[in-house]
Amino acid sequence: MKQPSFRQTNAWLHTWTGLLLGWLLYAVFLTGTLSFFHQEISFWMKPELHGSVPDGDSAIRAVDRLQQLAPDAAQWNINLPTERNPALEVQWFAQGERIGKGGGQRLTLDAATGEPITVRETRGGGFLYRFHFELYGMPRVTARWIVAVATMVMLVAIISGVVTHKKIFKDFFTFRPRKGQRSWLDAHNATAVLALPFHFMITYSGLLLFMYMLMPWGVNSAYQGDMQAYFSEAGNRRGAPERDVQRPASNEQPAELTAIAPLLAQAEQHWPRGAASIRISNPGSSRAVIELRERGGDSLIERGGSEQLRFDGVTGGSLDTPTAAAIPATNAVYNVFSSLHLIRFAGPPLRWLFFLSGLLGTAMIATGLVLWVVKRLPERRKLGRTPFGHRLVEVLNIGTVAGLPLAIGVYFWANRLLPAGLTQRTDWEIRSFLLAWLLCLLHPLLRSHKRAWQEQLVAAAVLFASLPLFSLNLPYSGLPSTLVSGNWLLVSMDLTLLASAALLGYAAYALGRHQPAAARQSPRPARKALPTTEASA
């Protein structure tokens, strides 16, 4: 028996690794692609914030509001408006309270007036971001292991795919429409090659983000299994301030806080993009310290870390800022790849480039799943029946490739329609998403293959197209008003929804017009009978 060649072995590996976890990888890739704009999605899902218009006095209004709400607090934190979230976010910690993530009290303010805003409860784009590496409804560590294994399979599929297609770059420039299996293979090759560096980078960097979970032995050996101690030391090595319980000093005296505007002006001279946040420790006392943080650092080695400026909270004089220690080479490599995966440092152009590349990766996985079915149609015709495994793949393809966008559309609609005061409102948004996806997985069992594809694609298109129409009823949220006010964040969101609806609608239309190759073949004309000898005679 002839042994398969190296290329044939990789073709087998590419086919089956891509299929067995392809549906999970599709969900991870699609939700991960949306996560490049998860802050924008969260803002869109909070229409109460859409009327917030920041100006040069927004920071002053935030400080004035905190002086009214928490004059004796141990610390104030103010997140200033950005192009990704034009509202003010304030937080304060009481005296004696441990200062850290998840603590304190929070409030959202209108950047134009400083008035508190009651915002509907929602996970927003954060749910999609978390779902793409933690899934939902299972222990976090278990979910991360599942996604990590799937990511490793994705890397294997990419490498084996490059080996398999020896003419992959030549085939990239070839597309033969309406050729059945050949067309799907051309589409799969094109979407794979067009963003191949991105696919490799995003997959490899995703594995690096799971590094401490997949390969914890070095840290466990050095820190006796105390991973938190390692991360704490690593954070302090980068110059991060330690968090601890704030205790009033015996020599502390009441004192008026210095004006914040001159400090922000200094920051704008030092940083072209200005300040992103303000932290004020011990406000209203002689020990007050004001710390400003730069908006959007560019350093990949520091994972987009930003600079800080510190001032005396009473006199406004400059204070020394802790100098960050040098980052080791191994940490620098890790930081570069993880920064590229998270792109927290990126502006809109690069974010859109990553978004489009992520869509190509999602399409690559989807076309590969469909290609598996199309490639086996001749075998099914010979058998005269559909094997159980083939039918299962068909159902999962429809419920995942078309069903997941439909479920996301339901998630957005649940955000709009659920009452703002509903108990566990955030959970009901997520339940709506999961229930819709479950129905999409069951629906193909009751319909023909082609009809199930069409119905789910049309339903998803209608959901996405009607969302901008519904926004016309919301103040400051409709497309005409956002165009007039120049709120390009909301404009981009509505246009993306409409473009998604058009793409899904066109796919349903093209599928409706498609005829299988067997049906397009016209029957051969019957041969004319040759004249017999008698007739000739």
Buried (B, 14 or more C-beta within 10 A) or exposed (E): EEEEEEEEBBBEBBBBBBBEBBBBBBBBBBBBBBBBBBBBBBBBBBBBBBBBBBEEEBBBBBBEBBBEBBEEBBBBBBBBBBBBBBBBBBBBBBEEBEBEEEEBEEBBBBBBBBEBBEBBBBBBBBBBBBBBBBBEEEEEEEBBBBBBBBBBBBBBBBBBBBBBBEEBEEBBEEBEEEEBBBBBBBBBBBBBBBBBEBBBBBBBBBBBBBBBEBEBEEBBEEBEEEEEEBEBEBEBBBBEBEBEEBEEEEEBEEBEBBEBEEBBEBBBEEBEBBBBBBBBBBBBBBBBBBBBBBBBBBBBBBBBBBBBBBBBBBEBEEEEEEEBEEBEEEBBEBBBBBBBBBBBBBEBEEBBBBBBBBBBBBBBBBBBBBBBBBBBBEEBEEEEEBEEEBBEBBBBBBBBBBBBBBBBBBBBBBBBEBEEEEEEBBEBBBEBBBBBBEBBBEBBEEBEBEBBBBBBBBBBBBBBBBBBEBBEEBEBBBBEBBBEBEBEBBBBBBBBBBEBBEBBBEBBBEBEEEEEEEEEEEEEEEEEEEEEEEEEE
